[in-house]
Amino acid sequence: MQVKIFFLLMLFISQNVFSGQEFQWVRVKFDTKREIKDKWDINLNYDRDFLNAVSEMTTLKVEVKVNTVSFNNLEEVTKYPMVFIHTEGEPKLSEKEVRNMREYLERGGLLWADDCVFEKGDYFFKGMKEELETRIFPGKKMELLPITHEIYHTQYEFPEGLPYFQGVNHGGWGLSDDKGRLMVFLTATDVHCGWAKKEMFFGEAKLLEAYKMGINIIMYALTH
C-alpha cells in the first residue's frame, strides 16, 4: 500500500509541478567509431509520433518538436532534465563530451540510451556501456535493473520489466548515483522503432507498449 501511495504521489507531482511548462524532448548529437547508416538523427519522425502520444496520454504540456544538443555544450544540455541518445553503432565521444556528460548526470540529468538495432546486433548497447564504465564513470558498473525498479511502474505497469521489440534482449540497465537516483537508463531492445506509427513494425499492441515505456521514463526523469 505504501509503495502504491508513493507512485500516486509521484504521478501527482509530475502532472502538476510541470503542468505550467512544456516538456521538451532532446536528441544528442554525437559521432560513431565507424561509418554507419543509422546515425544519431535516425527517424526523427518516430520521436514526433511519440511526443504526440505523450500529449494525448498524459496531462503534460508537450512541445512536439525534436530539439538537439551536443555534450560539447554543457550550458545548453543542462537546460533539460533528460536527453535521448540513439544510433546503431559504437559511440565516439571526445574528452570534453565525456567530462560534460559526467557533469550533466551528476547535476541531476537522466540519459536514456537506446540501441537502434542493426542486423539483430547490440553494437550501440555494448559500446555505450563500455564508455560509461571506463571513461564517464570509471570503476562504476552498470546493473541490470530489477523488474521492481520504479522506472517500470511510474505511470504504467511493466511487471516483466523492459518490453522487447528487436535485437538482443539484454533487459534495461542502469547507472545510479550514491543516493540511488537513476542517472542512465540503457536499453537494447530498440524502443524507438516501437514508436513507428506509420510502419507499425511490431503491431498496434507493441506500439502502445513502446509509448507507455517512453512515458514512464519521462515521468521518472521529471520526478527525480
N, C-alpha and C positions, 0 to 999 in steps of 0.2 A: 504493500500500500504506500509506504514512504517513497519507494522508487517511482511509482506512478505519479504521485503528487509532485515529485521533483521534475519529472518530464513535462507535466502540465504547466508547471511554473515556468520552465524554460521556454515552452511554446508561447505562453502569455507574454513573456519578456520580448521574444523575437518578433511578435506580431504587434507590439505596442511601442516599445522603445524605438524601433526602427521604422515605425509607420509614417513618421514625418519626413523621411528622406528616401530617395531612390536607392535601391540596391544596384550596384554597378558590377558587371561581370568583366573579368580581365584575363586575357591570354598573355602568356610570357613569350617574348621573342628571344630566341637563342639559336646557337649553331649546333651541328651534329658532327661527330668524328668522321663520318663518311657521307658521300653523296647519296641521298635517298629521295624517293618520290614524294612521300607524305611528310612535309616539313612542319614546322611549328604552327603554321596557319592553315592546316588542312581542314576543309569543310567547315568554314565559319558559319554557314547557313544552319548547320546542326545546332550550334550554340544558340542561334536566334530562335530556332524551334523550341529549344529547351527553356529559354527565357520567357517566351510566350506562355509555356506551360506553367512556369513558376508563378507568373502573374495571375493565371486562371485558377491555380490550385492552392494558393496561399493568399494572405492579406498583405503581403509585402508589396510595396510600390517598386516596380522593376523598370529599369532603363533597358529597353530591348535594343541593345547595342553591344557590340563586342569591342571593348577597349583593349589596348595593347600596351604593355610595358616591357622594359628590359631591366634586368638586375644590375646593369651598368649605372642606373639612375636610382639611387636609394631613396631620395626625397620623393620621387614620383611613385614608386612602388609602395611606400609606407602609407599612402593615402587609402589603401584598400585592405579590408580585413582578411580577404582571401584572394588567391590567384590560382589560375589553372595552367598547367604545363603539359604538353601533349605532342607526341610525334611517334614515329616507328623506329627511330634509330637511337644510338647511344649519344647522350648529350655531351657537348664540348663547352665547358664553362671556363672563362678566364679567372684569374686570381681575384680580380675585382668583383666579378659576378658571384664567386664563392663567398667572399667576405661579406658582400651586401645581402646575399641570401641568408647567411647565418644571422646577420643583424636583424633582418626583417622578421625572421622566425622567433628570435629571442625577444623581440619587442611585442610579440603577440599575434603575428600574422599566421595564416594557415596556407600551406602549399598543397594543392591537390594535383598529384602527378598521375596521369592516366595513360596507359600504353595504347598507342594506335597500332593494332596488331598487323604485322606483316608476315605473310606466309605461315600463319599459325604460331609464330615465334613470340619471344618476350624480350626483344633486344633493348627497348627503352626501359622496361621494368628493371632488368639486370644492371643496365648502365646507370640509371638514376640511383638505384640502391647503393651501388659502389661509390658514386660521387658523394652521397650523403654520409656514408660510413667512413670514408677515407679522407675526404677533403673538407666537407662542410662541417661535420661534427666528428672529427677523427677520434676513434676509440669508442664511440657510441654505436650500438647495434640496433637496427630496426627489428620490430617484433611483429609477428602475425597477430592481429587483433582478435581477441575472443569474440564470439558471437554475442556476448552480453555487453560489448562496448557500447557506450552511449550513442555513437555515431550511427548505429543501426536501429536506433529507437527514438530519435529526436522528435520526429513528426509521424513517420511511417514505420511500421514494424517489419524488420527483416530478421526473423528468428533463426535463419540459417546463415546470416552474415552477408557478405558481398554477393550480389547476384552475378551469375555467369552469362556472358554474351558470346565471346570467342577468345581464342588464344589459349595460353597456358593458365590453368585455374589455380593460381597461387593464393587466392584469397586477398583480403585487404591488409596491408602492412602499415604500421605507424611508427612515428618517432615522436616521443613526448618530452616535455621539459621536466624539470625537477619537481614540479607541482602536479604532474600528471596531465597537463593540458596537451592535446594533440597538436603538434606543430606541422607534421607532414602526414598526408594520407596518400599511400601509393597503391594503385590498382592496376592489375594486369589484364583485366577482362574486357577492356575497350567499352566502358560505359558510354563514351562519346558516340560511338557508332550506334548505340542503342537509341540515341535521340533522333535518328534519321527518319523523320516523319514521312517524307515522300517515298523513300526507298523501302522503308519498313523491313529492314533486313531480317529481323528476328520475330516478327509478328506483333500484333497490336498489344497483347498482354505484356510482352517484354518491353515494348515502347513505354508503356505506363510504368513498368518497374524501373526502367532507366531514369525516367523523370523523377520518380519518388526517391531514388537513391541520391540523385543530384540535389534534390531539395533538402534531404537530411544533412548533407554535407554543408550546404549553405547555412542551415539553421544552427548547426554545431558551431560554425565559424562566428556567426553573429551573436551567439550566447556565451562565447568563451573569449 
